Amino acid sequence: MTWNRSTQQVTILSDEGIVTILTVGSKIAYVNNKERMLSDAPFMLHYPNRVIVPLRFVSEVLGATVDATKSSDGILNINITMGK
C-alpha cells in the first residue's frame, strides 16, 4: 500500500497483481483501471497519516469474503475470510 500526499490517493497492490486506487473524498475507485463506485468515500482523520477506506470494498477486491451479522444485543459482527 502506498500513499500519495499530492493526489490524496491510496494505492493497494495485491499479491495477485490487482491495483486498486482510492482517492480521499471520492466515491469512485479504480480496480485495474476500471471505475468502481463506492458506497462511501475514503476520508482522512484529523490525526495525520490516517486514511479510512471502505472495509468491505477493499477486502473483497483483495479476494476476501465478508459476512456481517447483527447479534440480538445490537452488536455488528464482521467476519472476513481470505480465499486460499
N, C-alpha and C positions, 0 to 999 in steps of 0.2 A: 504494500500500500504506500502511495506517495501523496504528498500534499503540495499543491502549487498555490502559494500565497497570492500571487498577482492575478490569477484567474479564479481563485477561490474554488478550486477543483480537487476532489479526491479521486485518485485513480487506483483501482484494485486490479491486480493481475493474478488470476488463479493458477494453480499448478497445471491445469489443463490448457492454459493459454488464453482464457477468456479475459478480455479487457473491459472493465466497467468504469465509466466516468460519471461522477455525480458532482453537481455544482451547487454550492450554498445558495439557497433562495429559489432554486429552480425545480419544478416538478417534472422536468424532462431529464432522463438519464440516457446514457448511450452504452449499449452492450455490444461489443464487436462492431462499433459504428452504426448500429441500428437503434433508432429512437424508441424509448420506452417511457410510458407515463408512470409517475409515482403517485401514491395516494397523498403523500406529504413531502414537502421539500426538505432537504438536509438543512440544518441550521447550525450556527456557531454559538456556543455558550459565551457568556461574558468572560469566563476564565480562558486565558489564551491557550491556543493549540488544542482545542477540543471541538470536533465537529460531530454532530448527532446525525446518523443516517437511518433510513427505514430498515429495521432489523429483518423483517420478513423478506423484503425485496433482495437485500444483499445476501442473505442466507440461501435463498432459492437460486439466485444466479450462480452461487458457488456450489450448487448441487445438493443442497440440504433439503430435507422435508421438514416443514414447520407445522406443528399442531398446537393450537391454542384452545384451552378449555377453561371455563369459569367454574370454580368449585361452589358448593352451596353457601359458603360464607362470603362469596363475592370476590375471592382472590383469583386473579388470572394466572393460570399456569401455562407456560410455554415450553414445549419440548422440541428441540432442534436436533435432528438426526442426520448425520452425514452419510451419503451413499458410499458404497465400497468400490 
